[in-house]
Amino acid sequence: MNVSYTLIINDWSGMGLSDPLWTVIYLTISTAFALHFMYHHRDYVMNLVFVWAFIGIAIKNGTEELFISAAAIFLCATIITCIFLFSGRNTEIKNRVGA
């Protein structure tokens, strides 16, 4: 993440929180962005990029950082679930307009 890189370059201390916790915070913020674009702009393909990245993060961390891996898999599942929930919303709107 560019934000993380910028903070590290500027010797940011992390406000006393651990690096794994900050990683989970970044992942959660990224998920919020993904869900925003999915809901408001109906961009489902971009969310698959987030899913792909989160799976990569989970695999990279493996069991060494189980907190990060579990959070990445959970947030990935959240995005996938919302893809299915929001994709059904389009047909409901079309059916109401056509009726």
Contact map, one row per residue, 1 for C-alpha under 8 A:
111110000000000000000000000000000000000000000000000000000000000000000000000000000000000000000000000
111111000000000000000000000000000000000000000000000000000000000000000000000000000000000000000000000
111111100000000000000000000000000000000000000000000000000000000000000000000000000000000000000000000
111111110000000000000000000000000000000000000000000000000000000000000000000000000000000000000000000
111111111000000000000000000000000000000000000000000000000000000000000000000000000000000000000000000
011111111100000000000000000000000000000000000000000000000000000000000000000000000000000000000000000
001111111111000000000000000000000000000000000000000000000000000000000000000000000000000000000000000
000111111111000000000000000000000000000000000000000000000000000000000000000000000000000000000000000
000011111111000000000000000000000000000000000000000000000000000000000000000000000000000000000000000
000001111111000000000000000000000000000000000000000000000000000000000000000000000000000000000000000
000000111111100000000000000000000000000000000000000000000000000000000000000000000000000000000000000
000000111111111000000000000000000000000000000000000000000000000000000000000000000000000000000000000
000000000011111100000000000000000000000000000000000000000000000000000000000000000000000000000000000
000000000001111111100100000000000000000000000000000000000000000000000000000000000000000000000000000
000000000001111110000000000000000000000000000000000000000000000000000000000000000000000000000000000
000000000000111111000000000000000000000000000000000000000000000000000000000000000000000000000000000
000000000000011111101100000000000000000000000000000000000000000000000000000000000000000000000000000
000000000000010111111100000000000000000000000000000000000000000000000000000000000000000000000000000
000000000000010011111110000000000000000000000000000000000000000000000000000000000000000000000000000
000000000000000001111111000000000000000000000000000000000000000010110000000000000000000000000000000
000000000000000011111111100000000000000000000000000000000000000000010000000000000000000000000000000
000000000000010011111111110000000000000000000000000000000000000000000000000000000000000000000000000
000000000000000000111111111000000000000000000000000000000000000000010000000000000000000000000000000
000000000000000000011111111100000000000000000000000000000000000000010011000000000000000000000000000
000000000000000000001111111110000000000000000000000000000000000000000000000000000000000000000000000
000000000000000000000111111111000000000000000000000000000000000000000000000000000000000000000000000
000000000000000000000011111111100000000000000000000000000000000000000011001000000000000000000000000
000000000000000000000001111111110000000000000000000000000000000000000000001000000000000000000000000
000000000000000000000000111111111000000000000000000000000000000000000000000000000000000000000000000
000000000000000000000000011111111100000000000000010000000000000000000000000000000000000000000000000
000000000000000000000000001111111110000000000000010000000000000000000000001000100000000000000000000
000000000000000000000000000111111111000000000000000000000000000000000000000000000000000000000000000
000000000000000000000000000011111111100000000000000000000000000000000000000000000000000000000000000
000000000000000000000000000001111111110000000110010000000000000000000000000000100000000000000000000
000000000000000000000000000000111111111000000010000000000000000000000000000000100100000000000000000
000000000000000000000000000000011111111110000000000000000000000000000000000000000000000000000000000
000000000000000000000000000000001111111111100000000000000000000000000000000000000000000000000000000
000000000000000000000000000000000111111111110010000000000000000000000000000000000010010000000000000
000000000000000000000000000000000011111111100000000000000000000000000000000000000000010000000000000
000000000000000000000000000000000001111111000000000000000000000000000000000000000000000000000000000
000000000000000000000000000000000001111111100000000000000000000000000000000000000000000000000000000
000000000000000000000000000000000000111111110000000000000000000000000000000000000000000000000000000
000000000000000000000000000000000000111011111110000000000000000000000000000000000000000000000000000
000000000000000000000000000000000000010001111111000000000000000000000000000000000010000000000000000
000000000000000000000000000000000000000000111111100000000000000000000000000000000000000000000000000
000000000000000000000000000000000100000000111111110000000000000000000000000000000000000000000000000
000000000000000000000000000000000110010000111111111000000000000000000000000000100000000000000000000
000000000000000000000000000000000000000000011111111100000000000000000000000000000000000000000000000
000000000000000000000000000000000000000000001111111110000000000000000000000000000000000000000000000
000000000000000000000000000001100100000000000111111111000000000000000000000100000000000000000000000
000000000000000000000000000000000000000000000011111111100000000000000000000100110000000000000000000
000000000000000000000000000000000000000000000001111111110000000000000000000000000000000000000000000
000000000000000000000000000000000000000000000000111111111000000000000000000000000000000000000000000
000000000000000000000000000000000000000000000000011111111100000000000001101100000000000000000000000
000000000000000000000000000000000000000000000000001111111110000000000001100100000000000000000000000
000000000000000000000000000000000000000000000000000111111111000000000000000000000000000000000000000
000000000000000000000000000000000000000000000000000011111111100000011001000000000000000000000000000
000000000000000000000000000000000000000000000000000001111111110000011101100000000000000000000000000
000000000000000000000000000000000000000000000000000000111111110000001000000000000000000000000000000
000000000000000000000000000000000000000000000000000000011111110000000000000000000000000000000000000
000000000000000000000000000000000000000000000000000000001111111111011000000000000000000000000000000
000000000000000000000000000000000000000000000000000000000111111111001000000000000000000000000000000
000000000000000000000000000000000000000000000000000000000000111111001000000000000000000000000000000
000000000000000000000000000000000000000000000000000000000000111111000000000000000000000000000000000
000000000000000000010000000000000000000000000000000000000000111111111000000000000000000000000000000
000000000000000000000000000000000000000000000000000000000000111111111100000000000000000000000000000
000000000000000000010000000000000000000000000000000000000000000011111110000000000000000000000000000
000000000000000000011011000000000000000000000000000000001100100011111111000000000000000000000000000
000000000000000000000000000000000000000000000000000000001110111011111111100000000000000000000000000
000000000000000000000000000000000000000000000000000000000100000001111111110000000000000000000000000
000000000000000000000001001000000000000000000000000000000000000000111111111000000000000000000000000
000000000000000000000001001000000000000000000000000001101100000000011111111100000000000000000000000
000000000000000000000000000000000000000000000000000001100100000000001111111110000000000000000000000
000000000000000000000000000000000000000000000000000000000000000000000111111111000000000000000000000
000000000000000000000000001100100000000000000000000001000000000000000011111111100000000000000000000
000000000000000000000000000000000000000000000000011001100000000000000001111111110000000000000000000
000000000000000000000000000000000000000000000000000000000000000000000000111111111000000000000000000
000000000000000000000000000000000000000000000000000000000000000000000000011111111100000000000000000
000000000000000000000000000000100110000000000010001000000000000000000000001111111110000000000000000
000000000000000000000000000000000000000000000000001000000000000000000000000111111111000000000000000
000000000000000000000000000000000000000000000000000000000000000000000000000011111111100000000000000
000000000000000000000000000000000010000000000000000000000000000000000000000001111111110000000000000
000000000000000000000000000000000000010000010000000000000000000000000000000000111111111000000000000
000000000000000000000000000000000000000000000000000000000000000000000000000000011111111100000000000
000000000000000000000000000000000000000000000000000000000000000000000000000000001111111110000000000
000000000000000000000000000000000000011000000000000000000000000000000000000000000111111111000000000
000000000000000000000000000000000000000000000000000000000000000000000000000000000011111111100000000
000000000000000000000000000000000000000000000000000000000000000000000000000000000001111111110000000
000000000000000000000000000000000000000000000000000000000000000000000000000000000000111111111000000
000000000000000000000000000000000000000000000000000000000000000000000000000000000000011111111100000
000000000000000000000000000000000000000000000000000000000000000000000000000000000000001111111110000
000000000000000000000000000000000000000000000000000000000000000000000000000000000000000111111111000
000000000000000000000000000000000000000000000000000000000000000000000000000000000000000011111111100
000000000000000000000000000000000000000000000000000000000000000000000000000000000000000001111111110
000000000000000000000000000000000000000000000000000000000000000000000000000000000000000000111111111
000000000000000000000000000000000000000000000000000000000000000000000000000000000000000000011111111
000000000000000000000000000000000000000000000000000000000000000000000000000000000000000000001111111
000000000000000000000000000000000000000000000000000000000000000000000000000000000000000000000111111
000000000000000000000000000000000000000000000000000000000000000000000000000000000000000000000011111
